[in-house]
Amino acid sequence: MRPARRYSRQTKLAAVGQAGQARIAAAVASAGDGLAGWVAARYLAGAGVGELRVGSEAIARAARAVDDSVRVEVAGERLAEDERFSGLDPAAREVAVGAHRAVVALMRALRS
């Protein structure tokens, strides 16, 4: 069981609240692989997502380092390329894609 104190700042946000945090905790999200997957997995684990699907064991370890109670499945999946950040430096693009994946997953969880 995750301590409520860990997410107290998130639950104070009108867009999240206690009910939203419960939806986030029940959510299953895909982070993908590579640097983008690493970024997404760490953001999602930090936000309290209940289960993550990641592309490698290294990404699974990175997510568990943030929150060791997150359930992580190494699915080896590759997510579709996101062209919206194509004008960025390759490393910056990967970070932006990972952050975007995390935000999209959290918004989806909050709407469920």
C-alpha positions in Angstrom: 0.0 0.0 0.0 1.4 3.4 -1.0 1.4 6.1 1.7 -1.2 8.8 1.0 1.4 11.4 2.1 3.5 10.6 -1.0 0.8 12.0 -3.3 -0.6 14.8 -1.0 0.5 17.6 -3.4 -1.2 15.9 -6.4 -4.4 15.3 -4.5 -4.6 19.0 -3.7 -4.9 19.8 -7.4 -8.5 20.3 -8.5 -7.9 18.1 -11.6 -6.7 15.2 -9.5 -8.1 15.1 -5.9 -8.5 11.9 -4.0 -10.7 10.3 -6.6 -8.3 11.1 -9.4 -5.4 9.7 -7.5 -7.3 6.5 -6.9 -7.9 6.3 -10.7 -4.2 6.9 -11.3 -3.3 4.1 -8.9 -5.7 1.7 -10.7 -4.3 2.6 -14.1 -2.2 0.5 -16.4 0.1 2.5 -18.7 2.7 1.7 -21.4 6.0 3.6 -21.2 7.7 1.9 -24.2 11.4 1.5 -24.6 14.6 3.6 -25.1 15.2 6.9 -23.4 11.6 8.0 -24.0 10.4 4.9 -22.2 12.8 5.5 -19.3 11.5 9.1 -18.9 7.9 8.0 -19.1 8.3 5.1 -16.7 9.9 7.3 -14.1 7.3 10.0 -14.4 4.4 7.5 -14.2 5.9 5.6 -11.3 6.4 8.9 -9.5 2.8 9.9 -10.1 1.5 6.7 -8.6 0.4 4.7 -11.7 -0.5 1.2 -10.5 1.0 -0.9 -13.3 3.5 -0.1 -16.0 4.4 -1.9 -19.2 7.9 -1.2 -20.2 10.3 -2.2 -23.0 13.2 -3.5 -21.0 14.4 -4.7 -17.6 16.6 -1.6 -17.3 13.5 0.6 -17.6 11.7 -1.6 -15.1 14.5 -1.0 -12.6 14.4 2.7 -13.2 10.6 2.8 -12.5 11.0 0.7 -9.3 13.8 3.0 -8.1 11.2 5.8 -8.0 8.5 3.6 -6.3 9.2 0.0 -5.5 5.5 -0.7 -5.1 4.7 -0.1 -8.7 3.9 -3.3 -10.7 6.1 -3.5 -13.8 5.7 -5.8 -16.7 8.6 -6.0 -19.2 6.6 -6.4 -22.4 9.3 -5.5 -24.8 6.8 -3.4 -26.7 7.8 -0.5 -29.0 5.4 2.4 -29.1 4.7 4.3 -32.3 7.1 7.1 -33.1 5.7 10.6 -32.3 6.6 13.1 -35.0 5.4 16.2 -33.1 8.9 16.6 -31.6 10.9 15.8 -34.8 12.6 19.2 -35.0 14.4 18.7 -31.7 17.9 17.4 -31.0 17.6 13.6 -30.8 18.2 13.4 -27.0 15.8 16.3 -26.3 13.2 14.6 -28.6 13.4 11.4 -26.6 12.9 13.3 -23.3 10.0 15.3 -24.8 8.4 12.1 -26.2 8.7 10.3 -22.8 7.2 13.3 -20.9 4.4 13.5 -23.4 3.7 9.8 -23.1 3.5 10.2 -19.3 1.1 13.2 -19.4 -1.2 11.5 -22.0 -1.3 8.3 -19.8 -2.1 10.4 -16.7 -4.8 12.3 -18.5 -6.3 9.1 -19.8 -6.3 7.7 -16.2 -8.0 10.7 -14.8 -10.8 10.5 -17.4 -11.5 6.9 -16.8 
